[in-house]
Amino acid sequence: VWFPLVGAITGGILWGFAYLAMYLGLNQIVFAGLALCISFFISGGIHLDGFCDAADAIGSRRSAEEQLRIMKDPHAGPFAIMMLAFLLISQCAFYTQFYGSTNWRLWASLLLGLMYERALSGLSIVLFPKARQDGLAKLFGDPTTKAVARTLLIVTLVLIGGLIAVGLWVGLAMIIFAGLWFGQYYRFTKKRYGGVTGDLAGFFLTIAEWIMLLILAVGTGLGW
C-alpha cells in the first residue's frame, strides 16, 4: 500500500534535483545520468533486478517452467544485458530532453506518473494470481486484506484524476498507455505462467516507467 509513496518521494527528489542541476550549471548529460541513478538508488535496484531476470527468461523462449527457473537464477544472461543497455540509454535520452524545463506540469506529471505506475504494480501483487507458492509476490500479496486493495484502487483513481488535471493530454496519454500495458501484463502472465512473480512485477514497473518517460519526452518535444 506504500508503493505510491515511494513514487512520490522519487518524483519529488528528481524535481528538486532538476532545479539544483540548473542552478549549478550542469550540462544535459550529467543531469540525465545522475537523474537516472537517483531513481534506481531510491528503490535499491529491486525493480531493475526483476526486469533483468524477466528479460532473460522471456528472451530464452523456453517453456514456462524453465523460464520461471531462469528468473530465480542470480546470473545475468545476454538478454538481460541487452535489454538493460537499451533501457539505460533510452531513459538517459528522455531525461536529457527534460533538462532546462521549468514547466511545473512536466515535473508534477512525472511525480504523479511514478506514483500511478506503483499503484498499478501494488494492485497486481494484491489481485493477480501468483505463479509460485513462494517468492516476493506471494510474500507481499498473501498477508494483504481487501482494505489494502480498496485503498490502492482509490489512490489509483485519484492519481488518474490528478494526471488529467495536471498533465492535460500528456497526462491522459500516460494513463491510457500505462493502462494498456497493465492489461497486457495481466493477460501475458496469467496465460504464460499462471500468475505473477516478484521479477515479473519488477519487469512491469520498469517498462511502465519507460512508457511514461517516453510520453513526457514526446510531450515536451511537441511544445506541451
C-alpha positions as CSV (number, residue, x, y, z in Angstrom):
1,V,0.0,0.0,0.0
2,W,3.0,2.3,0.4
3,F,4.3,1.7,-3.2
4,P,2.8,5.0,-4.4
5,L,4.6,6.9,-1.7
6,V,7.9,5.6,-3.0
7,G,7.0,7.1,-6.4
8,A,6.1,10.4,-4.7
9,I,9.5,10.5,-2.9
10,T,11.4,9.6,-6.1
11,G,9.5,12.2,-8.2
12,G,10.0,14.9,-5.6
13,I,13.7,14.3,-5.4
14,L,14.0,14.3,-9.2
15,W,12.0,17.6,-9.4
16,G,14.3,19.2,-6.8
17,F,17.5,17.8,-8.4
18,A,16.4,19.3,-11.8
19,Y,16.3,22.8,-10.4
20,L,19.6,22.2,-8.5
21,A,21.3,21.0,-11.6
22,M,20.2,24.1,-13.5
23,Y,21.4,26.3,-10.6
24,L,24.8,24.6,-10.6
25,G,25.1,24.8,-14.4
26,L,25.4,21.1,-15.0
27,N,25.0,20.0,-18.7
28,Q,22.3,17.8,-20.0
29,I,24.3,14.5,-20.0
30,V,25.4,15.0,-16.4
31,F,21.9,15.7,-15.3
32,A,20.4,12.8,-17.2
33,G,22.9,10.3,-15.9
34,L,22.6,11.4,-12.3
35,A,18.8,11.6,-12.5
36,L,18.7,8.0,-13.8
37,C,21.0,6.9,-10.9
38,I,18.8,8.7,-8.4
39,S,15.7,6.8,-9.5
40,F,17.4,3.4,-9.2
41,F,19.2,4.1,-5.9
42,I,16.0,5.1,-4.1
43,S,14.4,1.7,-5.0
44,G,17.6,-0.1,-4.2
45,G,17.6,-1.5,-7.7
46,I,14.9,-4.1,-6.8
47,H,12.7,-3.4,-9.8
48,L,15.7,-3.3,-12.2
49,D,16.8,-6.7,-10.8
50,G,13.4,-8.1,-11.6
51,F,13.4,-6.5,-15.1
52,C,16.8,-8.2,-15.9
53,D,15.7,-11.6,-14.6
54,A,12.4,-11.5,-16.5
55,A,14.1,-10.3,-19.7
56,D,16.5,-13.3,-19.6
57,A,13.6,-15.6,-19.0
58,I,11.3,-14.2,-21.7
59,G,14.1,-13.9,-24.2
60,S,15.1,-17.5,-23.8
61,R,11.8,-18.6,-25.5
62,R,11.8,-21.8,-23.4
63,S,8.9,-23.5,-21.6
64,A,7.1,-21.6,-18.8
65,E,8.6,-23.9,-16.2
66,E,12.1,-23.3,-17.5
67,Q,11.5,-19.5,-17.7
68,L,10.5,-19.5,-14.0
69,R,13.7,-21.3,-13.2
70,I,15.7,-18.8,-15.1
71,M,14.1,-15.9,-13.2
72,K,15.4,-17.4,-10.0
73,D,19.0,-17.8,-11.4
74,P,21.1,-14.9,-10.0
75,H,23.4,-14.8,-13.1
76,A,22.8,-12.3,-15.8
77,G,22.4,-13.6,-19.3
78,P,22.7,-11.9,-22.7
79,F,19.1,-10.8,-22.9
80,A,19.3,-9.1,-19.6
81,I,22.4,-7.2,-20.6
82,M,21.0,-6.2,-24.0
83,M,17.7,-5.0,-22.5
84,L,19.4,-3.2,-19.7
85,A,21.6,-1.3,-22.1
86,F,18.6,-0.4,-24.2
87,L,16.7,0.7,-21.1
88,L,19.5,2.9,-19.6
89,I,20.4,4.6,-22.9
90,S,16.8,5.4,-23.8
91,Q,15.9,6.7,-20.3
92,C,19.1,8.8,-20.2
93,A,17.9,10.3,-23.5
94,F,14.5,11.0,-22.1
95,Y,15.9,12.8,-19.1
96,T,18.2,14.8,-21.4
97,Q,15.0,16.0,-23.2
98,F,13.6,17.3,-19.9
99,Y,16.7,19.3,-18.8
100,G,16.2,23.0,-18.7
101,S,12.4,22.8,-18.5
102,T,10.8,24.9,-15.8
103,N,7.4,23.7,-16.8
104,W,5.9,22.6,-13.5
105,R,3.4,20.4,-15.3
106,L,6.3,18.3,-16.6
107,W,7.7,17.6,-13.1
108,A,4.3,17.2,-11.4
109,S,3.3,14.8,-14.1
110,L,6.5,12.8,-13.6
111,L,5.8,12.6,-9.9
112,L,2.2,11.5,-10.4
113,G,3.2,9.1,-13.1
114,L,5.8,7.4,-10.8
115,M,3.0,7.1,-8.2
116,Y,0.5,5.8,-10.7
117,E,2.7,3.0,-12.0
118,R,3.5,1.9,-8.5
119,A,-0.2,1.9,-7.6
120,L,-0.8,-0.4,-10.5
121,S,2.1,-2.6,-9.5
122,G,0.6,-2.9,-6.0
123,L,-2.8,-3.8,-7.4
124,S,-1.2,-6.6,-9.4
125,I,0.5,-8.0,-6.4
126,V,-2.7,-7.9,-4.4
127,L,-5.2,-9.0,-7.0
128,F,-3.4,-11.1,-9.7
129,P,-2.9,-14.9,-9.2
130,K,0.6,-15.9,-8.2
131,A,2.8,-18.1,-10.3
132,R,4.7,-19.5,-7.4
133,Q,3.9,-20.5,-3.8
134,D,7.0,-18.7,-2.6
135,G,8.9,-15.5,-3.6
136,L,8.2,-11.8,-3.1
137,A,4.9,-11.7,-4.9
138,K,3.5,-14.3,-2.6
139,L,5.1,-12.7,0.4
140,F,3.6,-9.3,-0.3
141,G,0.3,-10.5,-1.7
142,D,-0.9,-13.1,0.8
143,P,-1.0,-11.0,4.0
144,T,-2.9,-8.2,2.5
145,T,-6.6,-7.6,3.1
146,K,-9.4,-6.3,0.9
147,A,-8.9,-2.9,2.6
148,V,-5.4,-2.7,1.0
149,A,-6.9,-3.4,-2.4
150,R,-9.6,-0.8,-1.9
151,T,-7.0,1.7,-0.7
152,L,-4.8,1.2,-3.7
153,L,-7.8,1.4,-6.0
154,I,-8.9,4.7,-4.5
155,V,-5.3,6.0,-4.8
156,T,-5.2,4.9,-8.4
157,L,-8.4,6.7,-9.3
158,V,-7.2,9.9,-7.5
159,L,-3.9,9.7,-9.4
160,I,-5.8,9.3,-12.7
161,G,-7.7,12.5,-12.0
162,G,-4.5,14.3,-11.0
163,L,-2.7,13.3,-14.1
164,I,-5.5,14.6,-16.3
165,A,-5.8,17.8,-14.4
166,V,-2.1,18.5,-14.3
167,G,-0.8,16.8,-17.4
168,L,-3.7,17.5,-19.7
169,W,-3.4,15.5,-23.0
170,V,0.0,14.2,-22.0
171,G,-1.3,13.0,-18.6
172,L,-4.2,11.3,-20.4
173,A,-1.7,9.6,-22.8
174,M,0.3,8.4,-19.7
175,I,-2.8,6.9,-18.2
176,I,-4.0,5.2,-21.4
177,F,-0.7,3.6,-22.4
178,A,0.3,2.5,-18.9
179,G,-3.2,1.1,-18.5
180,L,-2.9,-0.8,-21.8
181,W,0.5,-2.2,-20.7
182,F,-1.1,-3.2,-17.3
183,G,-3.8,-5.2,-19.2
184,Q,-1.2,-6.9,-21.4
185,Y,0.9,-7.7,-18.4
186,Y,-2.1,-9.4,-16.7
187,R,-3.0,-11.4,-19.8
188,F,0.5,-12.5,-20.6
189,T,1.5,-13.5,-17.0
190,K,-1.8,-15.4,-16.4
191,K,-1.6,-17.3,-19.7
192,R,2.1,-18.0,-19.7
193,Y,2.9,-18.6,-16.1
194,G,-0.5,-18.9,-14.3
195,G,0.2,-15.6,-12.4
196,V,2.8,-13.0,-11.4
197,T,6.1,-13.3,-9.7
198,G,8.2,-10.6,-8.0
199,D,10.5,-10.5,-11.0
200,L,7.6,-10.0,-13.4
201,A,6.2,-7.2,-11.2
202,G,9.6,-5.5,-11.5
203,F,9.5,-6.0,-15.2
204,F,6.1,-4.4,-15.4
205,L,7.1,-1.4,-13.3
206,T,10.3,-0.8,-15.2
207,I,8.5,-0.9,-18.6
208,A,5.7,1.3,-17.3
209,E,8.2,3.9,-16.1
210,W,9.9,3.7,-19.6
211,I,6.5,4.3,-21.3
212,M,5.7,7.3,-19.0
213,L,9.2,8.9,-19.6
214,L,8.8,8.4,-23.4
215,I,5.4,10.1,-23.4
216,L,6.7,13.0,-21.3
217,A,9.7,13.4,-23.7
218,V,7.4,13.4,-26.7
219,G,5.1,15.9,-25.0
220,T,8.0,18.3,-24.3
221,G,9.2,17.9,-27.9
222,L,5.7,18.9,-29.1
223,G,5.8,22.1,-27.0
224,W,3.5,20.9,-24.2
